[in-house]
Amino acid sequence: MTDEELKNLVVKALFEVAPDLEGEDVDPDESFRDQFEIDSMDLLNFIIKIHEATGVDIPEKDYPKLTTLVGCVAYLKHHRQGAR
């Protein structure tokens, strides 16, 4: 997947778990919690959506790496390449 495809996948998953969001701009470097006030359950559901969409196993210790758009794309890019 390209970076753009990964970004779209992440944003789609974010909007699915936070139904109050309706196409807002996502600052790639700011944490999702700070931008959208999502709680820990929303974040967990987001991680699950990312896993379902990509097949990438995400251990709990890595959750902090998935709190920004840039972090998500880098993590998924690295782990999808490693899965080949």
C-alpha positions in Angstrom: 0.0 0.0 0.0 1.1 3.5 -0.7 1.4 6.1 2.1 -1.7 7.8 0.7 -3.7 4.6 0.8 -2.5 4.0 4.4 -3.5 7.5 5.4 -7.0 7.0 3.9 -7.3 3.7 5.7 -6.3 5.2 9.0 -8.7 8.2 8.6 -11.5 5.9 7.6 -11.0 3.8 10.7 -10.8 6.8 12.9 -14.1 8.2 11.6 -15.8 4.8 12.0 -14.9 4.6 15.8 -15.6 8.3 16.5 -19.1 8.9 14.9 -19.1 12.5 16.0 -16.4 13.1 13.4 -17.6 13.9 9.9 -14.7 14.5 7.6 -12.7 16.9 9.8 -9.1 17.6 8.7 -6.6 15.4 10.5 -3.4 17.1 11.6 -0.8 14.4 10.8 1.4 15.2 13.8 -1.1 15.9 16.5 -2.5 13.1 18.7 -6.0 11.9 17.9 -6.9 12.4 21.6 -5.9 16.1 21.5 -7.6 16.7 18.1 -10.8 14.9 18.6 -11.1 14.1 22.3 -11.4 10.4 21.7 -11.3 8.3 24.8 -9.3 5.1 25.5 -12.2 2.8 24.4 -12.4 4.7 21.1 -8.6 4.3 20.7 -8.9 0.5 21.4 -11.7 0.2 18.8 -9.6 2.2 16.4 -6.7 -0.2 16.9 -9.0 -3.2 16.3 -10.3 -1.6 13.0 -6.7 -1.0 11.8 -5.9 -4.6 12.6 -9.0 -5.9 10.7 -8.3 -3.7 7.7 -4.6 -4.6 7.4 -4.1 -7.9 9.2 -1.2 -6.4 11.1 -1.0 -7.7 14.7 -0.6 -4.7 17.0 0.6 -5.6 20.6 -0.6 -3.3 23.4 2.9 -2.1 23.9 2.8 -0.5 20.5 -0.5 1.4 21.0 1.4 4.7 21.7 2.9 4.5 18.3 -0.6 4.7 16.7 -1.8 7.9 18.3 -1.1 10.2 15.3 -1.6 9.9 11.6 2.1 10.0 10.9 2.8 7.4 13.5 0.1 5.1 12.2 1.3 5.3 8.6 5.0 4.7 9.6 4.0 1.7 11.9 1.8 0.1 9.3 4.3 0.6 6.5 7.1 -0.9 8.5 5.0 -3.9 9.8 3.3 -4.6 6.5 6.7 -4.8 4.8 8.0 -7.1 7.5 5.1 -9.4 7.0 6.0 -10.2 3.4 
